[in-house]
Amino acid sequence: MIVTGNPNQGLAHSIHKLYPDAQFVSRSTGIDLTDNNDMDQFAQQAAEHSEIIINSALWRFHQTVLLDLVYKACKTANNDAHIVCIGSTTDRTSKGTSWMYNAEKRALADYCNSLGLIGVWHSGPKVTLISFGTLSNNQHKHPDRTCMDIDVAAEYIKWVLDQPPGYCVNSLSIDPVQERQ
């Protein structure tokens, strides 16, 4: 298994607790996933693994571009890996905003869906998008919001990866229920 993200922080840390032998890739390990050469290098490394988690909250659509590179590298290597992308439930926002994050996560969701259909109906990697609402590591940014425990989020990732090989969870969207007034 190969995972983007720093195993000492955020969701990658919770994933690391479940998969201590996984390989983690981030700036902390010397690979900048916003750099084109490093993205290509990661894609080639990822194509050697059966489980790939694209977790990093990259900006300027880099997470979607990284998915594209990883998917194509897996196809070239005839690797029917399972690629899990971590999105955000903000991808379904329909209010007007100039915050680019929503559009980036929507693009990721759309591309995951497109590639996922190929893996279901034809040959190639399986692709799953898991979109989480606000996780507990961001509680400080949203003090009035009920957040999802980050370790529980990692358990959902494990649940998706543990599905029988003849099935693919195409997408999963999970929000913590907010207290009602």
C-alpha positions in Angstrom: 0.0 0.0 0.0 1.1 3.5 -0.8 -0.5 6.6 0.7 0.0 10.3 0.0 0.3 12.4 3.2 2.5 12.8 6.2 2.1 9.7 8.5 2.6 11.9 11.5 -0.3 14.3 10.7 -4.0 14.4 9.9 -5.8 11.5 8.2 -2.5 10.0 7.1 -1.6 9.5 10.7 -4.8 7.6 11.4 -4.2 5.5 8.3 -0.7 4.8 9.5 -2.1 3.5 12.7 -4.1 0.9 10.8 -1.4 0.2 8.1 2.0 0.7 9.8 3.8 -1.0 6.9 2.3 1.3 4.3 4.6 3.6 2.3 3.8 7.2 2.8 4.8 10.0 0.4 4.7 13.7 1.1 7.0 16.7 1.3 8.1 15.2 4.7 9.5 12.2 2.8 11.1 14.3 0.1 8.4 14.3 -2.6 6.4 17.4 -3.3 3.1 16.3 -4.9 2.6 19.8 -6.4 5.8 19.4 -8.5 5.2 17.8 -11.9 8.4 15.7 -11.8 7.6 14.4 -8.3 4.0 13.7 -9.3 5.3 11.6 -12.2 7.7 9.8 -9.8 4.9 9.1 -7.4 2.7 7.7 -10.2 5.4 5.3 -11.2 5.9 4.1 -7.6 2.1 3.8 -7.1 1.8 1.6 -10.2 3.8 -1.0 -8.3 1.2 -1.3 -5.4 -2.2 -3.0 -5.2 -3.7 -0.3 -2.9 -3.2 3.4 -3.4 -4.7 6.1 -1.2 -4.5 9.6 -2.6 -5.2 11.5 0.6 -3.4 14.8 0.5 -5.4 18.1 0.4 -3.5 19.4 -2.6 -4.4 22.8 -4.2 -4.8 23.9 -7.8 -6.4 20.6 -8.8 -3.2 18.7 -8.2 -5.1 15.9 -6.4 -7.2 15.3 -9.6 -4.1 15.5 -11.8 -2.3 13.1 -9.5 -5.2 10.6 -9.8 -5.0 10.9 -13.6 -1.2 10.1 -13.5 -1.6 7.2 -11.1 -4.5 5.7 -13.0 -2.7 5.9 -16.3 0.5 4.5 -14.8 -1.5 1.6 -13.4 -3.1 1.0 -16.8 0.2 1.0 -18.5 1.6 -1.5 -16.0 -1.5 -3.7 -16.3 -2.1 -3.2 -12.6 -5.7 -3.5 -11.5 -5.0 -1.7 -8.2 -7.6 -0.2 -6.0 -7.2 3.6 -5.9 -9.0 5.4 -3.1 -9.2 9.2 -3.2 -10.1 11.2 -0.2 -12.5 14.0 -1.1 -14.8 16.3 0.8 -18.5 16.6 1.2 -18.1 20.2 0.1 -18.0 18.8 -3.4 -21.8 18.9 -3.4 -22.0 22.6 -2.4 -24.4 24.5 -4.6 -24.2 27.9 -3.1 -22.2 30.7 -4.8 -18.7 31.0 -3.5 -15.3 32.1 -4.7 -13.6 29.4 -2.6 -11.7 27.1 -5.1 -11.7 24.1 -2.7 -15.3 23.2 -3.5 -14.6 23.2 -7.2 -11.4 21.2 -6.8 -13.2 18.5 -4.8 -16.1 18.5 -7.3 -13.6 17.9 -10.1 -12.0 15.1 -8.1 -15.4 13.5 -7.5 -16.4 13.8 -11.2 -13.1 12.3 -12.4 -13.2 9.5 -9.8 -16.7 8.6 -11.0 -15.6 8.6 -14.6 -12.6 6.4 -14.0 -14.5 4.2 -11.5 -17.0 3.3 -14.2 -14.1 2.0 -16.4 -13.0 -0.3 -13.5 -16.5 -1.6 -13.1 -17.5 -2.2 -16.7 -14.1 -2.9 -18.3 -10.6 -3.7 -17.1 -8.4 -1.5 -15.0 -8.0 -0.1 -11.6 -10.9 0.2 -9.3 -11.4 3.8 -8.1 -13.3 4.8 -5.0 -14.0 8.3 -3.7 -14.6 8.8 0.0 -15.9 12.2 0.9 -15.8 13.2 4.5 -17.4 16.2 6.2 -15.3 18.1 8.7 -12.8 15.9 10.5 -11.7 16.2 14.1 -8.3 17.5 13.2 -10.0 20.7 11.8 -12.2 21.2 14.9 -10.2 24.4 15.7 -11.3 25.9 12.4 -15.0 25.1 13.1 -15.5 25.3 16.9 -19.3 25.2 16.6 -19.5 22.2 14.3 -19.7 18.6 15.2 -16.7 16.9 13.5 -16.1 13.3 12.6 -13.4 11.5 14.6 -10.4 11.2 12.3 -9.7 7.6 13.4 -13.3 6.7 12.5 -12.6 8.1 9.0 -9.6 5.9 8.6 -11.8 2.9 9.6 -14.1 3.7 6.7 -11.1 3.7 4.3 -10.2 0.2 5.7 -13.8 -0.9 5.3 -13.7 0.1 1.6 -10.4 -1.7 1.0 -11.6 -4.8 2.8 -14.6 -5.4 0.4 -14.5 -8.6 -1.6 -12.5 -8.4 -4.9 -15.6 -8.7 -7.1 -17.1 -5.5 -5.7 -16.2 -1.8 -5.8 -17.6 0.8 -3.5 -17.7 3.6 -6.1 -18.2 6.5 -3.7 -19.0 7.1 -0.1 -20.1 10.4 1.4 -20.1 10.7 5.2 -21.1 13.8 7.3 -21.3 14.0 11.0 -24.8 14.9 12.1 -25.0 18.4 13.5 -26.9 19.2 16.7 -30.3 20.4 15.8 -31.7 23.5 17.4 
